[in-house]
Amino acid sequence: MTADLTQPQPVRLLGQGVRVYADRQSLGQAAGLDVAGRIRQLLATQEQVTIVFAAAPSQNEFLDSLAGARDLDWARVVAFHMDEYVGLPPEAPQRFGNYLRQRIWDKVRPGCVHYLDGCAPDPEAECVRYSDLLRINPVDIVCAGIGENGHLAFNDPGIADFVDPQLVKVVPLAIESRVQQVHDGCFATLDDVPTHALTLTVPALMAGRWIYCMVPGPTKTAAVTATLSSPITPEVPATILRIHPRAALYLDLDSAAGML
């Protein structure tokens, strides 16, 4: 493990829990150190910490920072990921489980990693299996992002349900979410992007005791502006974060440009 770096300071605060950093590197470094601090705090009073991770290029700097944090007892961490494509082969680098394994889990070795299987022969049964694991392991920390259309995980506008009775479900992907995967460089063309995914629902994410949401870059400006200024509505799923008592939003000057 590398040593912790100096905590970057936000250049602006946009209300409670909304911090703007000079660039995505500073954003990721600050968020990683904050999450590491929360893990240490929780492990001082409980046997294990359960964390749900988002998988996207927007999380790269954050995950690098968290993986380099000192003195974390990762053997007492239980890790989940919040979504997975349906139908991609197990070795596909675009699979979110593979991304997280390479970006952080192989580096820090959590005590337990629960993978969501997008190749399960019965996707509905896989949702039940993963839901049961979430019930057994109540979530302490959610490490999230926001999509270009305001989605949380793959709870897209028109799909997101703030009172969803399910914890995990199969969803069709909105065209905007599929296009984002091309923008992010994950797939060469829209036709390559899967049309369905398994996702933790909004209530499953909001059940986390703390939510840390990292949203850098100019492609997220409109989504961030809508998240912070629109009515709280499933048509902008990320607006639900505003009612969570322990949600923190990490922005850079690009993503926050519509609010500055």
Contacts in CASP RR format, 6 or more apart in sequence:
PFRMAT RR
TARGET T0000
AUTHOR 0000-0000-0000
METHOD contacts of the structure
MODEL  1
MTADLTQPQPVRLLGQGVRVYADRQSLGQAAGLDVAGRIRQLLATQEQVT
IVFAAAPSQNEFLDSLAGARDLDWARVVAFHMDEYVGLPPEAPQRFGNYL
RQRIWDKVRPGCVHYLDGCAPDPEAECVRYSDLLRINPVDIVCAGIGENG
HLAFNDPGIADFVDPQLVKVVPLAIESRVQQVHDGCFATLDDVPTHALTL
TVPALMAGRWIYCMVPGPTKTAAVTATLSSPITPEVPATILRIHPRAALY
LDLDSAAGML
1 67 0 8 1.000
1 68 0 8 1.000
1 69 0 8 1.000
1 70 0 8 1.000
1 72 0 8 1.000
1 108 0 8 1.000
2 68 0 8 1.000
2 70 0 8 1.000
3 70 0 8 1.000
4 33 0 8 1.000
4 36 0 8 1.000
4 68 0 8 1.000
4 69 0 8 1.000
4 70 0 8 1.000
5 29 0 8 1.000
5 33 0 8 1.000
5 65 0 8 1.000
7 29 0 8 1.000
7 30 0 8 1.000
7 33 0 8 1.000
8 21 0 8 1.000
8 22 0 8 1.000
8 26 0 8 1.000
8 27 0 8 1.000
8 29 0 8 1.000
8 30 0 8 1.000
9 30 0 8 1.000
10 19 0 8 1.000
10 20 0 8 1.000
10 21 0 8 1.000
10 30 0 8 1.000
11 20 0 8 1.000
11 21 0 8 1.000
11 22 0 8 1.000
11 253 0 8 1.000
12 19 0 8 1.000
12 20 0 8 1.000
12 256 0 8 1.000
12 260 0 8 1.000
13 19 0 8 1.000
13 20 0 8 1.000
14 20 0 8 1.000
14 228 0 8 1.000
14 251 0 8 1.000
14 256 0 8 1.000
14 259 0 8 1.000
17 247 0 8 1.000
17 248 0 8 1.000
17 249 0 8 1.000
18 228 0 8 1.000
18 248 0 8 1.000
18 249 0 8 1.000
18 251 0 8 1.000
19 30 0 8 1.000
19 248 0 8 1.000
19 249 0 8 1.000
19 250 0 8 1.000
19 251 0 8 1.000
20 251 0 8 1.000
20 252 0 8 1.000
20 253 0 8 1.000
20 256 0 8 1.000
20 260 0 8 1.000
21 27 0 8 1.000
21 28 0 8 1.000
21 30 0 8 1.000
21 250 0 8 1.000
21 251 0 8 1.000
21 252 0 8 1.000
21 253 0 8 1.000
22 252 0 8 1.000
22 253 0 8 1.000
23 216 0 8 1.000
23 252 0 8 1.000
23 253 0 8 1.000
24 61 0 8 1.000
24 216 0 8 1.000
24 217 0 8 1.000
24 252 0 8 1.000
24 254 0 8 1.000
25 61 0 8 1.000
26 252 0 8 1.000
27 61 0 8 1.000
27 62 0 8 1.000
27 214 0 8 1.000
27 216 0 8 1.000
27 250 0 8 1.000
27 251 0 8 1.000
27 252 0 8 1.000
28 61 0 8 1.000
28 62 0 8 1.000
28 64 0 8 1.000
28 65 0 8 1.000
28 214 0 8 1.000
28 216 0 8 1.000
28 250 0 8 1.000
29 61 0 8 1.000
29 65 0 8 1.000
30 65 0 8 1.000
30 250 0 8 1.000
31 62 0 8 1.000
31 65 0 8 1.000
31 66 0 8 1.000
31 212 0 8 1.000
31 214 0 8 1.000
31 248 0 8 1.000
31 250 0 8 1.000
32 62 0 8 1.000
32 65 0 8 1.000
32 66 0 8 1.000
32 69 0 8 1.000
33 65 0 8 1.000
33 69 0 8 1.000
34 212 0 8 1.000
34 248 0 8 1.000
35 62 0 8 1.000
35 66 0 8 1.000
35 141 0 8 1.000
35 143 0 8 1.000
35 212 0 8 1.000
36 65 0 8 1.000
36 66 0 8 1.000
36 69 0 8 1.000
36 72 0 8 1.000
37 69 0 8 1.000
38 141 0 8 1.000
38 210 0 8 1.000
38 212 0 8 1.000
39 49 0 8 1.000
39 51 0 8 1.000
39 72 0 8 1.000
39 77 0 8 1.000
39 141 0 8 1.000
40 71 0 8 1.000
40 72 0 8 1.000
42 49 0 8 1.000
42 140 0 8 1.000
42 141 0 8 1.000
43 49 0 8 1.000
43 72 0 8 1.000
43 73 0 8 1.000
43 76 0 8 1.000
47 76 0 8 1.000
48 76 0 8 1.000
48 77 0 8 1.000
48 78 0 8 1.000
48 137 0 8 1.000
49 76 0 8 1.000
49 77 0 8 1.000
49 78 0 8 1.000
49 140 0 8 1.000
49 141 0 8 1.000
50 77 0 8 1.000
50 78 0 8 1.000
50 79 0 8 1.000
50 80 0 8 1.000
50 137 0 8 1.000
50 138 0 8 1.000
50 139 0 8 1.000
50 140 0 8 1.000
50 141 0 8 1.000
51 77 0 8 1.000
51 78 0 8 1.000
51 79 0 8 1.000
51 80 0 8 1.000
51 139 0 8 1.000
51 140 0 8 1.000
51 141 0 8 1.000
51 142 0 8 1.000
51 143 0 8 1.000
52 79 0 8 1.000
52 80 0 8 1.000
52 81 0 8 1.000
52 82 0 8 1.000
52 139 0 8 1.000
52 141 0 8 1.000
52 142 0 8 1.000
52 143 0 8 1.000
52 144 0 8 1.000
52 200 0 8 1.000
52 205 0 8 1.000
52 208 0 8 1.000
53 59 0 8 1.000
53 63 0 8 1.000
53 79 0 8 1.000
53 80 0 8 1.000
53 81 0 8 1.000
53 82 0 8 1.000
53 100 0 8 1.000
53 104 0 8 1.000
53 143 0 8 1.000
54 81 0 8 1.000
54 82 0 8 1.000
54 83 0 8 1.000
54 143 0 8 1.000
54 144 0 8 1.000
54 145 0 8 1.000
54 153 0 8 1.000
55 81 0 8 1.000
55 82 0 8 1.000
55 83 0 8 1.000
55 96 0 8 1.000
55 97 0 8 1.000
55 99 0 8 1.000
55 100 0 8 1.000
55 103 0 8 1.000
56 145 0 8 1.000
56 184 0 8 1.000
57 184 0 8 1.000
57 185 0 8 1.000
57 186 0 8 1.000
58 145 0 8 1.000
58 184 0 8 1.000
58 214 0 8 1.000
58 215 0 8 1.000
58 216 0 8 1.000
58 217 0 8 1.000
58 220 0 8 1.000
59 103 0 8 1.000
59 143 0 8 1.000
59 145 0 8 1.000
59 214 0 8 1.000
60 103 0 8 1.000
61 214 0 8 1.000
61 216 0 8 1.000
62 143 0 8 1.000
62 214 0 8 1.000
62 250 0 8 1.000
63 100 0 8 1.000
63 103 0 8 1.000
63 104 0 8 1.000
64 103 0 8 1.000
66 104 0 8 1.000
66 108 0 8 1.000
66 143 0 8 1.000
67 103 0 8 1.000
67 104 0 8 1.000
67 107 0 8 1.000
67 108 0 8 1.000
68 107 0 8 1.000
72 108 0 8 1.000
74 108 0 8 1.000
74 109 0 8 1.000
74 110 0 8 1.000
74 111 0 8 1.000
75 109 0 8 1.000
75 110 0 8 1.000
75 111 0 8 1.000
76 111 0 8 1.000
77 108 0 8 1.000
77 110 0 8 1.000
77 111 0 8 1.000
77 112 0 8 1.000
78 110 0 8 1.000
78 111 0 8 1.000
78 112 0 8 1.000
78 113 0 8 1.000
78 114 0 8 1.000
78 137 0 8 1.000
79 100 0 8 1.000
79 105 0 8 1.000
79 110 0 8 1.000
79 111 0 8 1.000
79 112 0 8 1.000
79 113 0 8 1.000
79 114 0 8 1.000
80 114 0 8 1.000
80 116 0 8 1.000
80 130 0 8 1.000
80 133 0 8 1.000
80 134 0 8 1.000
80 137 0 8 1.000
80 139 0 8 1.000
80 200 0 8 1.000
81 96 0 8 1.000
81 97 0 8 1.000
81 100 0 8 1.000
81 115 0 8 1.000
81 116 0 8 1.000
82 96 0 8 1.000
82 142 0 8 1.000
82 144 0 8 1.000
82 153 0 8 1.000
82 199 0 8 1.000
82 200 0 8 1.000
82 205 0 8 1.000
83 96 0 8 1.000
83 116 0 8 1.000
83 153 0 8 1.000
83 154 0 8 1.000
83 197 0 8 1.000
83 198 0 8 1.000
83 199 0 8 1.000
83 200 0 8 1.000
84 95 0 8 1.000
84 96 0 8 1.000
84 97 0 8 1.000
84 115 0 8 1.000
84 116 0 8 1.000
84 117 0 8 1.000
84 118 0 8 1.000
84 197 0 8 1.000
84 198 0 8 1.000
85 92 0 8 1.000
85 94 0 8 1.000
85 95 0 8 1.000
85 96 0 8 1.000
85 118 0 8 1.000
85 194 0 8 1.000
85 196 0 8 1.000
85 197 0 8 1.000
86 118 0 8 1.000
86 123 0 8 1.000
86 170 0 8 1.000
86 194 0 8 1.000
86 195 0 8 1.000
86 196 0 8 1.000
86 197 0 8 1.000
86 198 0 8 1.000
87 118 0 8 1.000
87 119 0 8 1.000
87 194 0 8 1.000
87 196 0 8 1.000
88 94 0 8 1.000
88 95 0 8 1.000
88 118 0 8 1.000
88 119 0 8 1.000
88 194 0 8 1.000
89 119 0 8 1.000
90 119 0 8 1.000
91 98 0 8 1.000
92 98 0 8 1.000
93 99 0 8 1.000
94 181 0 8 1.000
94 186 0 8 1.000
94 187 0 8 1.000
95 118 0 8 1.000
96 116 0 8 1.000
97 115 0 8 1.000
97 116 0 8 1.000
101 113 0 8 1.000
105 113 0 8 1.000
114 130 0 8 1.000
114 133 0 8 1.000
114 137 0 8 1.000
116 126 0 8 1.000
116 130 0 8 1.000
116 168 0 8 1.000
116 198 0 8 1.000
117 126 0 8 1.000
118 126 0 8 1.000
118 198 0 8 1.000
120 126 0 8 1.000
123 170 0 8 1.000
123 196 0 8 1.000
123 198 0 8 1.000
124 170 0 8 1.000
126 168 0 8 1.000
126 198 0 8 1.000
127 166 0 8 1.000
127 167 0 8 1.000
127 168 0 8 1.000
127 169 0 8 1.000
127 170 0 8 1.000
127 198 0 8 1.000
128 168 0 8 1.000
130 167 0 8 1.000
130 168 0 8 1.000
130 198 0 8 1.000
131 166 0 8 1.000
131 167 0 8 1.000
131 168 0 8 1.000
131 204 0 8 1.000
134 167 0 8 1.000
134 168 0 8 1.000
134 200 0 8 1.000
134 204 0 8 1.000
135 167 0 8 1.000
138 207 0 8 1.000
138 208 0 8 1.000
139 204 0 8 1.000
139 207 0 8 1.000
139 208 0 8 1.000
139 209 0 8 1.000
140 208 0 8 1.000
140 209 0 8 1.000
140 210 0 8 1.000
141 208 0 8 1.000
141 209 0 8 1.000
141 210 0 8 1.000
141 211 0 8 1.000
141 212 0 8 1.000
142 205 0 8 1.000
142 208 0 8 1.000
142 210 0 8 1.000
142 211 0 8 1.000
142 212 0 8 1.000
143 212 0 8 1.000
143 214 0 8 1.000
144 152 0 8 1.000
144 153 0 8 1.000
144 205 0 8 1.000
144 211 0 8 1.000
144 212 0 8 1.000
144 213 0 8 1.000
144 214 0 8 1.000
145 152 0 8 1.000
145 213 0 8 1.000
145 214 0 8 1.000
145 215 0 8 1.000
146 152 0 8 1.000
146 213 0 8 1.000
146 215 0 8 1.000
146 220 0 8 1.000
146 223 0 8 1.000
146 224 0 8 1.000
146 227 0 8 1.000
146 238 0 8 1.000
147 177 0 8 1.000
147 180 0 8 1.000
147 215 0 8 1.000
147 220 0 8 1.000
147 223 0 8 1.000
147 238 0 8 1.000
148 176 0 8 1.000
148 177 0 8 1.000
148 179 0 8 1.000
148 180 0 8 1.000
148 183 0 8 1.000
148 219 0 8 1.000
148 220 0 8 1.000
148 222 0 8 1.000
148 223 0 8 1.000
149 156 0 8 1.000
149 157 0 8 1.000
149 174 0 8 1.000
149 176 0 8 1.000
149 177 0 8 1.000
149 180 0 8 1.000
149 223 0 8 1.000
150 157 0 8 1.000
150 223 0 8 1.000
150 226 0 8 1.000
150 227 0 8 1.000
150 236 0 8 1.000
150 237 0 8 1.000
150 238 0 8 1.000
151 157 0 8 1.000
151 160 0 8 1.000
151 174 0 8 1.000
151 177 0 8 1.000
151 237 0 8 1.000
151 238 0 8 1.000
152 160 0 8 1.000
152 202 0 8 1.000
152 205 0 8 1.000
152 237 0 8 1.000
152 238 0 8 1.000
152 240 0 8 1.000
152 241 0 8 1.000
153 199 0 8 1.000
153 200 0 8 1.000
153 201 0 8 1.000
153 205 0 8 1.000
154 171 0 8 1.000
154 173 0 8 1.000
154 177 0 8 1.000
154 197 0 8 1.000
154 199 0 8 1.000
155 161 0 8 1.000
155 171 0 8 1.000
155 199 0 8 1.000
155 201 0 8 1.000
155 202 0 8 1.000
155 205 0 8 1.000
155 237 0 8 1.000
156 171 0 8 1.000
156 173 0 8 1.000
156 174 0 8 1.000
156 176 0 8 1.000
156 177 0 8 1.000
156 237 0 8 1.000
157 174 0 8 1.000
157 234 0 8 1.000
157 235 0 8 1.000
157 236 0 8 1.000
157 237 0 8 1.000
158 174 0 8 1.000
158 234 0 8 1.000
158 235 0 8 1.000
159 171 0 8 1.000
159 172 0 8 1.000
159 174 0 8 1.000
160 202 0 8 1.000
160 234 0 8 1.000
160 237 0 8 1.000
161 201 0 8 1.000
161 202 0 8 1.000
161 234 0 8 1.000
162 202 0 8 1.000
162 203 0 8 1.000
162 234 0 8 1.000
162 240 0 8 1.000
163 203 0 8 1.000
164 201 0 8 1.000
164 202 0 8 1.000
164 203 0 8 1.000
166 201 0 8 1.000
167 200 0 8 1.000
167 201 0 8 1.000
167 203 0 8 1.000
167 204 0 8 1.000
168 198 0 8 1.000
168 199 0 8 1.000
168 200 0 8 1.000
168 201 0 8 1.000
168 204 0 8 1.000
169 198 0 8 1.000
169 199 0 8 1.000
169 201 0 8 1.000
170 196 0 8 1.000
170 197 0 8 1.000
170 198 0 8 1.000
171 196 0 8 1.000
171 197 0 8 1.000
171 198 0 8 1.000
171 199 0 8 1.000
172 195 0 8 1.000
172 196 0 8 1.000
173 193 0 8 1.000
173 194 0 8 1.000
173 195 0 8 1.000
173 196 0 8 1.000
173 197 0 8 1.000
178 190 0 8 1.000
178 193 0 8 1.000
178 194 0 8 1.000
178 195 0 8 1.000
179 190 0 8 1.000
180 219 0 8 1.000
181 187 0 8 1.000
181 193 0 8 1.000
182 188 0 8 1.000
182 189 0 8 1.000
182 190 0 8 1.000
182 193 0 8 1.000
183 219 0 8 1.000
186 193 0 8 1.000
187 193 0 8 1.000
202 234 0 8 1.000
202 237 0 8 1.000
202 240 0 8 1.000
205 211 0 8 1.000
206 240 0 8 1.000
206 244 0 8 1.000
209 246 0 8 1.000
210 246 0 8 1.000
210 247 0 8 1.000
210 248 0 8 1.000
211 241 0 8 1.000
211 244 0 8 1.000
211 246 0 8 1.000
211 247 0 8 1.000
211 248 0 8 1.000
212 247 0 8 1.000
212 248 0 8 1.000
212 250 0 8 1.000
213 238 0 8 1.000
213 241 0 8 1.000
213 247 0 8 1.000
213 248 0 8 1.000
213 249 0 8 1.000
213 250 0 8 1.000
214 250 0 8 1.000
215 223 0 8 1.000
215 224 0 8 1.000
215 249 0 8 1.000
215 250 0 8 1.000
215 251 0 8 1.000
215 255 0 8 1.000
216 250 0 8 1.000
216 251 0 8 1.000
216 252 0 8 1.000
216 254 0 8 1.000
216 255 0 8 1.000
217 252 0 8 1.000
217 254 0 8 1.000
217 255 0 8 1.000
218 254 0 8 1.000
218 255 0 8 1.000
218 257 0 8 1.000
220 254 0 8 1.000
220 255 0 8 1.000
221 254 0 8 1.000
221 255 0 8 1.000
221 256 0 8 1.000
221 257 0 8 1.000
221 258 0 8 1.000
223 236 0 8 1.000
223 238 0 8 1.000
224 249 0 8 1.000
224 251 0 8 1.000
224 255 0 8 1.000
224 256 0 8 1.000
224 258 0 8 1.000
224 259 0 8 1.000
225 258 0 8 1.000
225 259 0 8 1.000
226 236 0 8 1.000
226 238 0 8 1.000
226 239 0 8 1.000
227 236 0 8 1.000
227 238 0 8 1.000
227 239 0 8 1.000
227 241 0 8 1.000
227 242 0 8 1.000
227 249 0 8 1.000
228 242 0 8 1.000
228 249 0 8 1.000
228 259 0 8 1.000
229 259 0 8 1.000
230 236 0 8 1.000
230 239 0 8 1.000
231 239 0 8 1.000
232 239 0 8 1.000
232 240 0 8 1.000
232 242 0 8 1.000
232 243 0 8 1.000
233 239 0 8 1.000
234 240 0 8 1.000
241 247 0 8 1.000
241 249 0 8 1.000
253 260 0 8 1.000
END
